[in-house]
Amino acid sequence: MRIGLLTEGGYPDASGEAHAWCDRLVRGLTGHDFEVYALSADARQEARPRPELPEHVRLVHRAPLWGDFPAGHRRAAEERKGRTPGRRARRRFAERFGDLVTAFATVPAGSGPASGAPHGDPPSGPDSAADTPVTRKADRFAAGLYGLAELAREHGGLPAMLHSEGAVRILEAVCHGPRALPAAQGAQVNDLLAVTAQLELALRPLSLDWYGDRHTPGLGGVDLCHATSGGAAALPGLLAKRFFGTPLLVTEYGVRLREHYLARAASPLSVPVRALLAAFQGALAAETYAQAALITPGNTHARRWQERCGADRARLRTVYPGMDAAPFAAVADAAADDSKTLVWVGKVEPAKDLIALLHAFAEVRKAEPAATLRIIGGPGRDPRAPGYLAHCRALAAQLFPDEAADARTVGENPVSFEEIGSPEVPALEDAYASGAVVVLSSVIEGFPRSLVEAMFCGRATVSTDAGAVCEVIGGTGLVVPPRNPRALAEACAALLADPDRRARLGAAARARALELFTVEQNVAAFRGIYLELISRAPARPAACRTRDAHGVPRPFARPAESHVPGRWAATGTTARAATVPAGRTPSWAAPGAGRPAAVPVAAEARTETGGGDVVREGGQAVRRDGTAGNQAWPARGREQW
């Protein structure tokens, strides 16, 4: 099976957990061939040394989501016709871009007062129950998105048109219209220019040469597209489904829309720009969830986000991210000793709320004077992280002056700030092994990786109820409300004072982590999902031949219904079957065609008698299990049915 792996800012060039998870998945699924289509986030990512990939990664396509559109990714049609779009192409662009912008930059028409949107004409007609304002907006967004994709495929020049004055005027007309988003009504020219520039980057996958032609199959030749996140990474998968009928699988371990909201909230962009870009990302997420054959969130917290964005609950399946437990296997279970060390591990940034942890530790010291706190980790990616780390150091020095046993020794602070790789903490597993209790104090959290690592090490944990913490912990640790230093202190003090309880919780935590969060369970889950999705779509228009250009057989290139095997034996009669000529597919078996409730036997199989054709009573073919189907069974006379 050929898998198109769609990534953004991660595998195969970037470091971090996004890269590690994809690498573990690819190396675990050696029975499939992978083609990687990677969107890079910045120039630093492309400047990194290229990693060595497994042999079954057949090719890697890279494209930037920054700077000018790369000339090397222009399609052949665009090179032939030149870079200046004609009048017809510009007119099509104005129509489709207008649909796209109107869909995400306006409030729904016909919304009532309860929705918070302006009044409008209520839907009417027989389909009014399904034709809601939100549905109409989603349809218009899809029409605009795929219309722009078809324009880029046929004529090219889409990046230039998105940067044109015409695009700015279309956006301005919508933002100053009667149904514009309230936050976007005051958009100025510089705001509109910023939005169109960001839209060109977000829509850049529409113009890439990844979709194949008569010389290179591209995404048209893969059997399944697997997007490792929403947003821009899912766009090539949406186009592959639109153009070739390729099934799309979307995996989100951190919901891309949530990450966008958090990033924009701290950005220096103006309010209209943030509102318009957030609305676009929300509409794109809804379209992605609507078109995906299956969506695999990494936890229930992400699943709730996806459901609120319109994902169908029936197509959601939680698959926990697989983590490598091998490095932590050598860490012994927590012994029932008198250790009084608390350990915090992670990236230091405001969302981790170390300020609350330090104040909680001040309360812990009152109950346990010998307690110490080790904060292990460097600054995170948040621009405020270095300043936040300095503030935490200053607060620790203020709350806990250096203490000395006597007048001749040097005092030490009970709070230490360390990093992985230092002489005191040479490896990550050493950080967890050094503590009796592992603490997580976040106010914002997705999937708590440090918590799972502590569970692999058999450590008791105290955590705040943020993100997927409760789902990960189960009943193997203590959970307190976020931004509550007193509750955090009481939980930490309770575990420090009870070694036996720490040992019991640590052993239960290790067993739970090894059952749910290992690489093996993750790879096994996706192996089954790949086969399941392919079994639902055995044939596609782009895969109509039994062998590809290199002569490799394509077992799913021909639908099973395209040929009903020859003659059937009938009891006491001679039966003949109407078969479909080789190489042709019945209209009812074409992709997207509706399946008949039942197929008349007269068209498929009949018995010849002296009195003419006699068909089974009811005139319909029924499967052996009694359900109506599209394959005729032998005609045997009425008394035998």
N, C-alpha and C positions, 0 to 999 in steps of 0.2 A: 504494500500500500504506500502511496506517495502522499506525504503530509506537508502542507504549506504552513510553516510556523511563522506567525506574524508577531513581531515584537516592536516595542518603542522604548528607546533609551536603555535597553538592557542587553540581552543575549544577541550576538555572541561577543561583543566588544566591551561592554561596560561591566564593571565589577558590582558587587553588592548581591543582595538576596535574589533580585529578579534574575540576574545571570545564573546564580547557583541553582535555583529551582529548574530553570530551562535546561541547564547542562545535565542535571541529574535525570530529568525526564528523557532527554534525547539519548543519553547513554544507557538508560534502562530499557528503552524500546528498540532494541537492535533488530527486531524483525521488520521494521518499516524504514523506508527511505524518507529523509527529511530535506526540504528545500526551505531555507531561512530567508525571510524578507524583513530586513531590519531597518527601522527608522531611527536615526541618531538624533540625540537631543542637543548636542553642542559640538563645537570643533574639538574640544579636548577628548571626547569619546572617540572620534575618528583618528586622532593622533596616537592613541594607545597601540601598543604592539598587538598584532592579530594573533589570537590564540589558536592552538592546534585543535582541530575538531575531529570527531570520530569519522570513520570511513563512510558510514551510511548517511552522513550529511553531504548530499551530492553537490549542492551549490549554495552560495550566499549572495543575496542581492542587498545592497546598502543604498540608502538615500537620506539626505539631511532634511531635518525640519527646522533649519535655520539658514540665514543668508539668502542669496539669490537662487532661483531654480537652477539646478545643475544641468548644463547643456548635454552632458553625456546620457541623461535619462529621457531625452526627447524621443517621442515615437517616430516611426518611419514616416507615417503620413504627415506629421508636422514638418519633418525635414524636407519632404517633397514639395509641400505647399508653401513653405516659407513661414516666417514668424509673424507676419501681419495678417490678422483675421479679416475675412471679407465682410461685406455688408450683411449678408445672410447670417453668417456666424455671429456677428455682433447683435443682430436682432434676436436670434435664438438665445444668446447669453442674457440679454435684457429680460426676456420672458422668464427664463429658468432661475436666474439670480433673484428676480423679483419674487418668484414663488418661494424660494428658500428664505429670503429675508423676511417676507411677510409672515411666514409660518412661525419663525422663532422670535421676531421682534414686535409682535402684536399680541394683545389679549384675545381669547377666543370670542368670536361673534356668537351671539345667542346665549351667553352665560348669564345666569341669574344673579341676584344680589348675594346669595350665599357663597358664590365662588369668588367674590371680590372683584369681578370683572365688570366692565360696562354692560348695560342692557343691550339687547339685540333681538332680532326676530327669532322666535323659538323654532326649532326644527319641525318640519311637518312631513306628511307623506307616510307611506307604508313602512319605510325603513327608518323612521325617525328615531326609534329606540336605539338603533346601532349607529346612526349618523349623527353623533354628538359633535359639539364644537371642537372638542379635543381631537376626535377622530378626523375631522376635516382638516385641522391644522397638521396632524401627522401625515395625512395623505398629501397635502400640499408640500410639506417639507420633503417627503420622499420624491415627489415629482420634480422638485427643484434640484435635489441632490443627484438623482440619476440622470436628469436632463443635462446637467453640467458634465457628468461623467461621459455621457454619449457625445456631447459636443467636443470634449477633450479627445475622445477616441477617434472621432471622424475628422476634426479640423485642427485640433491643437490650439495653442495660444491661450489656454485658460489662465495661467498665472498672470500674463500681461493684462488680460481683460479684468481680472480681479483687482489689479492695481490702477485701473483706468479711472478717468473722471466719471465715466458713465456709471461705474459701480458705486462711486461715492454719492452720486446724485440719486440713484435708486435707494440706497440706504437712507439718505437724508429725507426723501419723500415719505418713506415708511415711518421713520422716527418722528416726523412732524405731522403725521396723519392722526386721524381721530381715535384710532385704536392702538396707538403705540404704547409700549410698556411705560408706565409712569416714570420709572427711573431713567428712561432713555429719551424722554421728550425734550430735555434740555441739552441734548448733544450738540456740540459745536463742531466746526470743521476739523479741528485737530483730533477730536474724539472719533469722528467718522473715518479719518485717515488711519488712525490707530486700529480701529476695528477691521477695516478692509485688509490691512497688512497682516493682522493675526488670522483672518479668515483664509488668506492665501496660504499661510503656513499649515493651517489645520486641514485645508482641502488639497494640499499638494499631492497626496496619494492618488487623486483622481487623474493626474496628468503623467504619472510615471509609466515607464515602459515595462511594467511587470505582468501585463495581462496577455502577452503572447501575440504572435502573428504566424504566418505560414512557415517561418523558419525556426522560431523558438516558441515552445508551448507556453511557458510562464505559468501563471496561476490557472490558466485554462487546462493544464495537463495534470493538475494534482487531484487526488481523490477526496481530500478533506482539507479545509482551512481551519487552523487552530490559532485564534487570536489570544495572546497571553495577557491582554488588558483591553479595556474599552477605548474610546477616543479614537485617535488617529490610527492606532494599530489595527482596529477593526474595520476601517474603511476599505482596505484592499479585499478583505473577506466579503464585505457587502457587495462590492463590485463583481467579485468572482461568482457569487451567488446570482447576481442579476444577469450577468453576461453568459455564464456557463452552467448555472444550476448547481454549483459546488456547495455541499453542506458546510455550514459555519458553526464552529464550536468556540464559545467565548469563556475564558477563564479569568476571573478577577479575584485576586487575593487581597488587593486593596482597590476599592471601588474608584475607578478613574474620575467619575464625576465628583465624588466626595473630595478627592485630592485636589481637583481643580478649584472647588469652592474654598478649601483651606488656603491654597496658594494665592488665590485672587484676593482673599480677605486681607492679607498682609502686603499686597502689592501697592506700588505708588500710583497705579492707574486711576483715572477719574471714575466716578460712580457710573456714568452712562456706559463707559467702556466695559467696566466689570459686569454690569447688568446684561449687556448685549452678548458678551462672550459666554457668560454663564447660561443664558437662554439658549444659545447655539449648542453648547455642550450637552444641555439637558435634552434638547430635541434629537441630537445625534445618539445619545445613550438610549432614548426610547426607540429609535429606529433600529439600533443594533440589537436590542433585546427582542424586538418584534420579529426580526429576520433570522435570529440564531436558531439553529435546530436544537441546541442544548446550551444551557448556561451553568457553569460550575463555580459558584462562589466558594470562598475558602472557609466561611463560617456563617453563623446565623446573622451576625451583625451586618455583614456584606449582603446577605440574602434579603434582609429587610430593606436596605437601600434600593436594591434592584427591583423589588416588588413595588415600592413607591414610585419608581421611574417607569412602571408599566410592564415589567417582565411577567410573563405568564407563569404562575406557580407550578403548573404541570411540567414546564420545561426547565425548572430549577433543580439542581442536584448538588448538594454540598459535598465537596471533596477537600479534605484538609490538606494543607501544604505539607509535602514530605520533607523531613529534616533528617540529616545524617546523625544517627545516634552513636556511631562507632567511636568518635573522639571522647565521648562521655562514659563509655562502658567501663573504663578503668577507675572511675571515681567511686569510692566506697559509699555505701549507704550511710546516712547520718547516724552516728553512734549516739547512744544515750549518755552523753557526757555533759560537762558543765560549761561548754563554750558559750560565750556571750557576744559573738560577732554577728552583726547584721551586714548583708552585702547587697548593694544595688549595682546592676550591670546594664549598660545601654549607652545611647548617644545623649549627651547633655544638651538639652534645649528646653525652652519654656513649657512645652506640652508635657514634659516629664514631671513637672511640679516638684523639683528638689527642694524648693523653699519650704513647702509643707512637710517634706520628709525631715528636714533639719529641725524644724520646730517640734515635730513628733519625737524625734530622737532626744531632744531636751527633756521631754516628759519621761521617756524611757530611762534616762539616766537617773531620774529621781527614784525609780523603783529598782533599777539595776545599776549601781554606781560603776561596776566593772565593764559595762557594755561598751562596745566600739562599733563604729560605722565605717565601712569601706565603700566609697563611691568610685566605681571602675568604669572608665569610658571617656572618650574625648568629645569635642564639640560635634554636634550634628550638622546637617546641611542647612538648617534654618539660619538666615543671615544674622539673627540676633543671638545665636548660640555662643560665640566667644564672649560677648558681654555678659550673657547670663551665667556662664561658668565663672567669670571673675566675680560676679555678684554673690554666687553661692560660696565661693572661697572666703570672701569678706564676711559673710554672715556666719559661717562656721567659726572663723577666728573670733568673732564678737560673742557668739553664744557659748563657745567652749575655749576659754583661754588655756594656753599650754599648762599642763599639770605636771608636777614633779613629786616624786616620792619623798624627797628630803631637800635640804638646802644645798646639797652638793651635786645633784644630778640635773640634767637638762630636761626641761618639761616637754611633753608631747601632747598633741591635740588628739582627742579620741576620734576625730573625723579625719579620714585621709582621702585624698583625691589621687587616683592612679590610672594608668592606661595599660591595656593589654600589650604584652611584649616587653614590659619593664622587668628588671631583675626580680621584683617581688611577685609579679604576675606574668610569667613567661607565656602562658597559654590561657585560652578562654576557660577550659575545664578547671584550671587552677584557681580561677576567680570564684567559681561556685564551690569548689572543695574547701575553700578557706573560711566559709561562713556557716553558721548554724541555721540561720534563717535568711532567705532571699526575699527582698522587698521590691515591689513595684508600686510607684506612687503617681502614675500618669492621670491626667484629666482627659486626654485625647489618646486613643489607642486603637489600632486596627487589630491585627493578629499578633498577640504578645509573644514574640519569638524568645525573648529572654526568659519568659516564664516556662516555656516548653523545655528550654535548655536546662533550667533548674530542676524540672521534673525528671529529665533524663538522668541527672546527677543524684536523684533521690533526696532532694532538699525540700523541707517544709517551706511554704511561701505565705506571705501576707501581701495582698494586692488590693488596688482600688477597682471599683466596679466601672470599668471603662471598656468600650469596644467589645471584643470577644472574650474578655477575661473569665467571666463566669462559665461560659461554654467550654473553655479550655481546662479550667481547674476542676470542674465537676464538684465533687465533695472532698477533694484532696488538699485543700488549703483554706485559709481564712480570707474573706473578701469584705472590705469596708467601703463606705461611700467616698467618692473623691472629694478633695478640698476639705477634709475633716481630720486635722492633725491629731485631735484627741482620740478618735476611734482608731486611727493608725497606730498610735502609741500603745493603746490598751491591747491591741491584737499582738503587736510585737513583744510586749512585756509578758503576755500570757504564754507565748511559745518559748521565750527565753527561760522562763521559770519552770518549764515542764519538758525535760529531755525525752521522756517516754512518748509523749504526745508528738513531739517533733519526729521521732523515729517512725512512728506509725504513719503519720501523714506523708513523710518522705517516701516510704516504701509503696504506699498506695499511689502516689504521684508518679513514681517511676513505672509502675505497672500500667497505668492509664496512658502515659506518653508512648510507651513501646507498643501499645495496642492501636493507637489512633494516629500518631503523628510521625511515623517513620517514612523513609523513602520508599520502602517496599510496598506499603499500602497505597501510596500515591501512584506509583507506576502501575500497579495492578489495576487500580481504578480506571486510569486513562487507557490502558490496554483494552479493557472491556468496553469503554465508551467509544473508542475508535471503531471497533468492530460493529458495535450496535448502530452507530450512525451510518456506516457504509452499508449495512444490511438494509437500511431503510431507503437508500437511494442507489440501487444497483446499476442504473444507467443514466447518462446525462447527454445532452446534445453535443457537448464537446468531446465525448468519449464514445463515438458511435462505431469505431472500428475495434476489431478484436486484438489488434497489435498496434503498438505505437511506431514512431518513425524509425526506431532502432530495432524493430522486430520483436520487442518484448511483449509477451501476451498480456492482455488486459481482461482479466476474468469478469469484471463488472461492466464491460462495455456494451453488452447486449441484454435487454430485459428478458426475464424468464418467460414472459407472456408472448414474446414475439413469434414463437413457433409452438403450436400444439402438436405433439407427436402423432404419427400417421394413423393407421387403421386400428380400430378396437374390435375385439371379439364380442359378439352379442349372443345371448342364449337363444338358439333357435332361429336367429335371423342374421342377416348380413348388415353390418353397420359401417357407415363411412363418416369420416370427420373432415370438416372444412378446415384447412390449414392456411396459415399466412405465408405468402411467398417468402423465400429466404431473403434476408437483407432488408425486409420491410417490417414496420411496426404498426399494429392496429392503432387507429386514432384514439381509442379509449386507453391504450397503454402508453401514449405519449406523455412525457413529463408535464405535470400540471393539469392533465386532463382528468375530469371527474370519472370515477369508476361507476359502471352501472350497478344498480342494486342486484340485478340478475341478468343472465344472458339467455335469450330464447334458445331452447334446444333445437328448434327448427333450423337455426342458423349454424349450429355447431355439429349436431349429430341427429340422425333420424333413422328409423327402420323402414325398410322397403317391404311392403305387403301388396297383395293383389289389389287391395282396395285403396291404395295410395299411401301417402306418408302418414304415419301414426306417431305422435309425439307423446311424451310423458304428460300426465294429467297436470294442468296448470301451465304447461308450456314454458317452464323455466328450469334451468340447471341449478342444482343445489349441491354444495360440498357434502362430503361424507359426514361432517359433523352437523349438518343440517342448516348451515348458514349459506346465504346466497353468495355466489362467486362468479368469477369471470372465466373459469375453465370448465368446459363441458365434460360431463362424465358419460360413460357408455349408455346408449339407449337400450333398455332391456325389456320393454313391454310394461304395461301398467301394473300387472299383478306383482312384479318384482320390486317395485319402488315402495 
